[in-house]
Amino acid sequence: MESNKIEKISIIAKMAQIASVLEVSGYPKPGNVHRTRDFADMIFEDFLISGVVIGEIVKEAALNGLKIKETKDFKNANLGKYIFKGVLETDKWVKNNTNLGILMMIIPISISAAISESFFQLQDNISVLMNNSTVNDAIDLYDAINLADAGGMGDQENFDVNSKKAKEELINNNQTMFDVLAISASWDSLARELTSKMPIAFDLGFVNYVDFKKQYSQNLSTVLTFLTILSNVPDTLISRKYGDEQAEEISEMAEEIITGNDDYGSVDFIKKVKDLDDYLFENKFNPGTTADLTAASIFLSYLYEYFMDFE
């Protein structure tokens, strides 16, 4: 029985690694680094390395989830600690912010997966974990954001994780990780996901990825899932950098492509996707939040298959 539990933890970690690698490999995933597109400050291989090196941290987090399952002490989930450790480990190998957003999603999912007996318990357990987050989790999250130097994630009026008094204010105000993410939920999709049971990842990304995989290749399914999320949810990384109107315009472009084609495998469709990729790249519009949500959606699809095998 004990060996089965350890095997489950190992599988969860491998699935998180696979999801990270598959997401960045999606080609031509518009506006992001992918197998034929590097940026000036980060390249395809940076993301592959990042997806691999977080494995041990995810395993550690999930193993802690097993302990929580026994003790029911959800306040010791240490969500922030494992997000920070993931960023710290990545920083040893890659000198760019390649996976903070992914870690913010997959750490709670991984711990929830360790706790859950069924895929359909995941969302509720994620909610329990988030609602039981602590001030220390918030402090660790601030450290992770600062280490990753995440563009604009914690850089809004009255919410600056870089300020010298930021941690002191967290302690004085008794603000948990859930509290600070709830504040930033109005301008950050990941924060909104983490404080509302991840509706985009579960109800939009995951379900569509599973459907796409029934008809198309793994690569095309990744691209289609990305476009589906982007067409429905304006990317908040673009919003923070270029404004809401620009983000909404890009979502409309994605929607036009994905709803205006019957054959996603056609040459015409792929050309339209490539054209959007070129346009976003040339204008430095990077839907990075959408990429994080896509990785989480792929991770959920693997967890779904795993749990279904035992039900």
VOGU-3710 file (C-alpha; in Angstrom, 3 decimals, decimal comma):
1> mesnkiekis> 0,000/0,000/0,000  2,808/2,364/0,949  4,598/1,644/-2,331  1,399/2,511/-4,236  1,302/5,904/-2,536  4,921/6,629/-3,427  4,277/5,527/-6,994  1,327/7,929/-7,177  3,564/10,810/-6,055  6,162/9,937/-8,676
11> iiakmaqias> 3,495/9,794/-11,387  2,088/13,191/-10,385  5,550/14,750/-10,682  6,191/13,171/-14,071  2,836/14,383/-15,353  3,657/17,928/-14,271  6,964/17,719/-16,129  5,292/16,301/-19,233  2,629/19,023/-19,226  5,269/21,750/-18,962
21> vlevsgypkp> 7,260/20,334/-21,864  4,247/19,690/-24,089  2,937/23,207/-23,563  6,108/24,949/-24,716  6,517/22,481/-27,580  3,169/23,442/-29,089  3,802/24,762/-32,597  2,938/27,317/-33,811  1,527/28,539/-30,468  0,964/32,227/-31,234
31> gnvhrtrdfa> 3,076/34,803/-29,440  5,067/32,428/-27,254  8,399/30,671/-27,355  7,965/27,307/-29,079  10,063/24,760/-30,969  10,681/27,120/-33,906  10,525/30,452/-32,049  13,040/31,881/-29,594  12,891/35,265/-27,897  15,888/37,549/-27,413
41> dmifedflis> 15,993/36,861/-23,669  14,768/33,260/-23,527  14,817/30,276/-25,835  12,917/27,038/-26,372  15,484/24,973/-24,496  15,132/27,226/-21,422  11,545/26,066/-21,072  12,389/22,420/-21,649  15,002/22,604/-18,899  12,559/24,387/-16,602
51> gvvigeivke> 9,940/21,711/-17,147  12,394/18,983/-16,198  14,055/20,506/-13,141  10,814/21,179/-11,236  10,087/17,457/-10,991  11,672/16,896/-7,599  9,952/19,957/-6,118  6,557/18,810/-7,385  7,241/15,374/-5,934  8,154/16,932/-2,592
61> aalnglkike> 4,980/19,020/-2,600  2,796/16,036/-3,471  4,478/13,932/-0,790  3,549/16,620/1,707  0,022/16,311/0,365  -0,019/12,665/1,455  0,859/13,751/4,990  -1,920/16,327/4,938  -4,353/13,661/3,814  -3,611/11,808/7,037
71> tkdfknanlg> -3,482/14,766/9,422  -6,131/17,007/7,781  -3,839/19,908/8,672  -4,338/21,858/5,444  -2,537/24,910/6,786  0,690/22,939/6,531  0,347/22,432/2,773  3,111/25,048/2,338  1,896/26,127/-1,092  4,052/29,232/-1,152
81> kyifkgvlet> 7,159/27,358/-0,042  6,960/24,879/-2,895  6,243/27,571/-5,474  9,301/29,450/-4,241  11,442/26,292/-4,193  10,383/25,584/-7,771  11,410/29,053/-8,904  14,660/28,782/-6,927  15,517/25,435/-8,523  14,699/26,771/-11,987
91> dkwvknntnl> 16,906/29,807/-11,348  19,890/27,494/-10,855  19,526/26,302/-14,437  17,808/29,112/-16,356  18,284/32,829/-15,729  14,813/33,898/-16,807  11,258/33,697/-15,499  10,131/30,674/-17,463  7,722/28,960/-15,104  6,489/31,006/-12,116
101> gilmmiipis> 2,943/30,994/-13,478  3,044/27,282/-14,223  4,317/26,557/-10,710  1,552/28,675/-9,198  -0,945/26,409/-10,932  0,652/22,977/-10,731  1,734/23,060/-7,076  -1,842/23,331/-5,731  -3,040/20,840/-8,358  -0,272/18,391/-7,401
111> isaaisesff> -0,963/18,565/-3,668  -4,683/18,230/-4,350  -4,014/15,192/-6,545  -2,089/13,563/-3,706  -4,991/14,181/-1,337  -7,781/13,192/-3,726  -9,190/9,733/-4,341  -10,952/10,848/-7,527  -10,336/13,365/-10,284  -13,654/14,950/-9,404
121> qlqdnisvlm> -12,387/15,835/-5,936  -9,526/17,934/-7,306  -11,301/21,276/-7,576  -12,817/21,156/-4,111  -9,497/20,121/-2,582  -7,694/22,932/-4,413  -10,230/25,311/-2,902  -9,658/23,882/0,576  -5,894/24,218/0,172  -6,119/27,801/-1,040
131> nnstvndaid> -8,563/28,841/1,675  -6,222/27,380/4,283  -3,133/29,140/2,945  -1,139/31,158/5,455  0,780/34,391/5,867  3,986/32,405/5,388  2,626/31,168/2,067  2,088/34,772/1,029  5,625/35,716/2,070  7,061/32,805/0,092
141> lydainlada> 4,963/33,769/-2,927  6,332/37,323/-2,737  9,854/35,886/-2,665  9,061/33,722/-5,695  7,683/36,700/-7,642  10,707/38,803/-6,775  13,165/36,039/-7,682  11,405/35,407/-10,979  11,101/39,155/-11,605  7,620/38,506/-12,988
151> ggmgdqenfd> 6,463/41,297/-15,253  3,797/43,310/-13,482  2,372/40,415/-11,462  2,749/42,233/-8,175  3,328/45,754/-9,403  0,003/47,537/-9,135  -1,020/50,542/-7,070  -1,364/49,574/-3,396  0,040/46,120/-4,164  3,783/46,137/-4,675
161> vnskkakeel> 5,622/42,977/-3,671  8,908/44,766/-4,285  8,418/47,355/-1,563  10,637/47,039/1,497  7,658/46,930/3,798  5,707/44,359/1,777  6,381/41,366/4,021  5,962/43,414/7,163  2,557/44,537/5,918  1,552/40,950/5,240
171> innnqtmfdv> 2,363/39,993/8,819  0,745/43,062/10,377  -2,413/42,638/8,303  -2,455/38,840/8,696  -2,805/38,474/4,924  -2,614/34,960/3,573  -1,644/33,811/0,088  -5,346/33,565/-0,737  -5,877/37,140/0,473  -3,149/38,676/-1,681
181> laisaswdsl> -4,210/36,694/-4,734  -7,808/37,786/-4,210  -6,584/41,379/-4,349  -4,764/40,797/-7,638  -7,540/38,664/-9,167  -9,001/41,705/-10,908  -5,906/42,119/-13,084  -4,355/38,633/-13,145  -6,045/35,492/-14,489  -3,817/33,139/-12,507
191> areltskmpi> -4,717/34,860/-9,252  -8,373/34,641/-10,239  -7,997/30,932/-11,019  -6,345/30,188/-7,703  -9,068/31,935/-5,720  -12,037/30,484/-7,612  -11,325/26,726/-8,037  -9,594/27,106/-11,422  -12,615/27,367/-13,762  -10,556/28,192/-16,860
201> afdlgfvnyv> -8,232/25,224/-16,451  -10,968/22,742/-15,532  -14,011/23,910/-17,473  -12,391/25,370/-20,583  -8,836/24,168/-21,092  -8,975/20,598/-19,817  -12,282/19,603/-21,392  -11,308/20,993/-24,784  -7,833/19,450/-24,705  -9,357/16,027/-24,050
211> dfkkqysqnl> -11,805/16,499/-26,937  -9,118/17,761/-29,318  -6,882/14,774/-28,570  -9,620/12,428/-29,790  -9,263/13,909/-33,287  -5,878/15,582/-33,609  -2,215/15,145/-32,765  -0,840/16,023/-29,364  0,869/19,077/-30,817  -2,218/20,414/-32,593
221> stvltfltil> -4,347/19,698/-29,520  -2,002/21,884/-27,469  -2,211/24,723/-29,988  -6,007/24,452/-30,217  -6,368/24,459/-26,441  -4,169/27,540/-26,235  -6,258/29,317/-28,894  -9,504/28,283/-27,198  -8,394/29,752/-23,880  -7,018/32,901/-25,524
231> snvpdtlisr> -10,206/33,424/-27,556  -12,331/33,257/-24,406  -10,071/34,918/-21,850  -8,021/38,019/-22,754  -4,450/37,449/-21,642  -3,708/39,433/-18,498  0,047/39,581/-19,120  -0,756/41,496/-22,315  -3,333/43,561/-20,420  -0,780/44,642/-17,831
241> kygdeqaeei> 1,787/45,580/-20,477  -0,377/47,015/-23,239  -3,853/47,572/-21,816  -7,168/45,734/-21,748  -8,240/46,918/-25,184  -5,181/45,392/-26,833  -5,648/42,111/-24,977  -9,295/41,940/-26,033  -8,361/42,641/-29,651  -5,905/39,731/-29,635
251> semaeeiitg> -8,563/37,459/-28,130  -10,903/38,428/-30,961  -8,203/37,534/-33,483  -7,804/34,115/-31,879  -11,562/33,612/-31,831  -11,833/34,454/-35,525  -9,251/31,789/-36,342  -10,648/29,002/-34,194  -14,338/29,577/-34,958  -13,867/30,308/-38,649
261> nddygsvdfi> -12,430/26,924/-39,596  -13,966/23,473/-39,882  -10,723/21,611/-40,516  -8,077/22,419/-37,921  -5,571/20,221/-39,693  -5,822/22,084/-42,979  -3,008/24,063/-44,566  -5,210/27,167/-44,500  -5,804/26,902/-40,764  -2,141/26,384/-39,916
271> kkvkdlddyl> -1,228/29,377/-42,107  -3,644/31,594/-40,168  -2,189/30,421/-36,881  1,347/31,085/-38,134  0,313/34,547/-39,311  -1,051/35,325/-35,855  2,155/33,981/-34,318  4,229/36,282/-36,527  2,028/39,286/-35,745  2,217/38,785/-31,996
281> fenkfnpgtt> 5,960/38,149/-32,066  6,707/41,204/-34,203  4,691/43,423/-31,859  6,026/41,786/-28,678  2,554/40,661/-27,588  3,262/37,595/-25,435  0,191/35,706/-24,119  2,208/34,193/-21,302  -0,699/33,769/-18,904  -2,541/31,755/-21,547
291> adltaasifl> 0,487/29,479/-21,836  0,417/28,845/-18,068  -3,282/28,003/-18,208  -2,638/25,668/-21,139  0,064/23,799/-19,198  -2,316/23,394/-16,259  -5,024/22,100/-18,607  -2,677/19,486/-20,074  -1,607/18,451/-16,566  -5,265/17,945/-15,637
301> sylyeyfmdf> -5,817/15,758/-18,695  -3,050/13,408/-17,570  -4,394/13,335/-14,036  -7,843/12,557/-15,419  -6,504/9,541/-17,308  -4,608/8,393/-14,219  -7,617/8,586/-11,909  -9,964/7,049/-14,473  -7,727/3,992/-14,645  -8,523/3,300/-10,998
311> e> -12,258/4,047/-11,046
//
